[in-house]
Amino acid sequence: MVGYHGTTATRARNILANGFKPSREAWDWLGEGIYFFEENRDRARMWNPISEHKRRRGRPAKRVMLGALIDLGASLDLTEPFTTSVLKLTAEALESVFRNEGKPLPQNDVAGSKRYFDKILVDAHCSMRLQERSPVAVVRGVFEEGDRIHPNSSIRALSHVQLAVRDPAAIIGVWMER
């Protein structure tokens, strides 16, 4: 599978020299990992995180894309019914833990694309799999994003398939897109 990662030219050079660093943001919906757009150069090109809007010496940071060949062998695919049924059980267990600890359950801010609950859910499930000696190398899911293309449609303009690589060994090769 080919994934595309949008970033700045400076960060891309650092990644090529030193490897990727996983994202650990509280809203990373596929959990901790290195995020890619699956087979979608255009969506990676469009992605522009807030931190990259900052200007350096009065100039905008140059945006580039990295391509990567990714092995999906040990993946958690959120499009598979078995996976979602198991995640439902994990979600119920998490809810019980939070309730017993008297803590509020994190909520997703779907309108703002911040998925706090989904992050802890996927991370908890992957931790359980690791304890069972069945680690997850890559998490794959469909991210519905953007405005509806028509009032009668559920199709969103920026939807895409996203990958979060949890095990860097699943990244077989990386290159700079020209």
C-alpha positions in Angstrom: 0.0 0.0 0.0 1.2 3.5 -0.8 0.6 6.3 1.7 1.3 10.0 1.4 2.4 12.3 4.3 2.1 16.1 3.8 4.7 18.2 5.7 7.1 21.0 5.3 10.4 20.7 3.3 12.4 21.1 6.4 10.5 18.4 8.3 10.7 16.1 5.2 14.5 16.4 5.1 14.6 15.6 8.8 12.3 12.6 8.4 14.3 11.2 5.5 17.5 11.6 7.6 16.2 10.4 11.0 12.8 8.7 10.4 9.3 9.6 11.3 8.2 10.5 14.8 4.7 9.2 15.8 2.0 11.7 16.5 0.7 11.5 20.1 -2.0 14.2 20.1 -5.0 13.7 22.3 -7.3 13.9 19.2 -5.5 11.5 16.9 -8.5 9.4 16.0 -6.5 6.3 14.9 -4.4 6.5 18.1 -0.7 7.0 18.3 1.1 6.6 15.0 2.6 8.1 11.9 -0.3 9.3 9.8 -0.7 8.9 6.0 -3.4 9.4 3.4 -3.9 6.0 1.7 -3.2 6.3 -2.1 -4.3 9.9 -2.1 -1.6 12.5 -3.2 -4.2 15.2 -3.6 -5.5 15.0 0.0 -1.9 14.9 1.4 -1.1 17.9 -0.7 -4.1 19.8 0.7 -3.3 18.9 4.3 -1.9 21.9 6.2 -1.7 21.7 10.0 -2.0 24.9 12.0 1.7 24.8 13.0 2.7 24.9 9.3 0.8 28.1 8.8 3.5 29.9 10.8 5.9 31.9 8.8 9.7 31.6 9.0 11.6 34.8 8.4 8.5 36.3 6.7 8.1 33.4 4.2 5.5 30.6 4.4 7.0 27.1 5.0 7.3 25.2 1.7 4.9 22.2 1.8 6.0 18.9 0.3 4.8 15.3 0.3 6.5 12.1 1.3 5.4 8.8 -0.2 5.8 5.6 1.7 5.3 1.9 0.9 3.5 0.5 3.9 2.9 -3.2 4.8 -0.7 -3.6 6.0 -0.1 -7.2 7.2 -0.7 -6.7 10.9 -3.4 -4.1 10.6 -6.5 -3.1 12.5 -8.9 -2.2 9.7 -11.9 -0.1 10.9 -13.8 -1.0 7.7 -14.1 -4.6 8.8 -17.3 -5.7 10.7 -15.3 -8.0 13.0 -13.0 -5.2 14.0 -15.8 -2.8 14.7 -17.6 -5.4 16.8 -14.5 -6.0 18.9 -14.0 -2.2 19.3 -17.6 -1.9 20.5 -16.7 -4.3 23.3 -13.6 -2.3 24.1 -15.6 0.9 24.1 -18.1 -0.6 26.6 -15.2 -1.7 28.8 -13.6 1.8 28.7 -16.9 3.4 29.6 -17.2 1.2 32.6 -13.6 2.0 33.7 -14.2 5.8 33.5 -17.5 5.4 35.3 -15.9 3.4 38.1 -13.1 6.0 38.4 -15.7 8.8 38.5 -14.2 10.5 35.5 -16.0 11.9 32.5 -15.7 9.9 29.3 -13.8 11.9 26.7 -16.0 13.1 23.9 -15.3 13.5 20.2 -15.6 16.9 18.6 -16.6 15.6 15.3 -17.4 19.1 13.8 -13.9 20.1 14.6 -12.3 16.8 13.6 -10.9 16.1 17.0 -11.6 12.6 18.1 -10.6 12.3 21.8 -12.7 9.2 22.6 -11.7 7.4 19.4 -8.0 8.0 20.3 -8.2 6.4 23.7 -10.4 3.6 22.3 -7.9 2.6 19.6 -4.9 3.0 21.9 -6.6 0.8 24.5 -7.5 -1.9 22.0 -3.9 -1.8 20.6 -2.5 -2.1 24.1 -4.7 -5.1 24.8 -3.5 -6.7 21.5 0.1 -6.0 22.4 -0.4 -7.8 25.8 -1.9 -10.7 23.9 1.2 -10.8 21.7 -0.8 -9.8 18.7 0.5 -6.3 18.1 -1.1 -3.9 15.6 1.4 -2.4 13.2 -1.1 -0.2 11.2 -4.6 1.2 11.9 -6.7 1.9 8.9 -10.0 3.8 8.7 -12.3 6.0 6.6 -12.3 9.6 7.8 -15.4 11.5 6.7 -14.5 15.2 6.5 -15.6 18.4 4.8 -18.9 19.8 3.7 -21.6 17.7 2.2 -21.4 17.8 -1.6 -25.2 18.4 -1.7 -27.9 18.9 0.9 -29.4 15.4 0.1 -26.1 13.6 0.1 -24.0 12.1 2.9 -20.9 12.3 0.8 -18.3 14.8 2.2 -15.9 16.7 0.0 -12.7 15.8 1.9 -13.3 12.2 3.0 -10.3 9.9 2.7 -8.8 6.7 4.0 -6.2 7.3 6.6 -3.5 5.1 8.0 -1.7 5.4 11.4 1.5 3.4 11.4 2.2 2.2 15.0 5.2 0.1 14.1 7.8 1.9 12.0 9.0 -1.4 10.6 5.7 -1.5 8.6 7.2 1.4 6.5 9.1 -0.4 3.8 10.4 2.6 2.0 10.1 6.4 1.9 10.6 8.9 -0.9 10.1 12.6 -1.5 7.3 13.3 -4.0 8.3 15.7 -6.8 
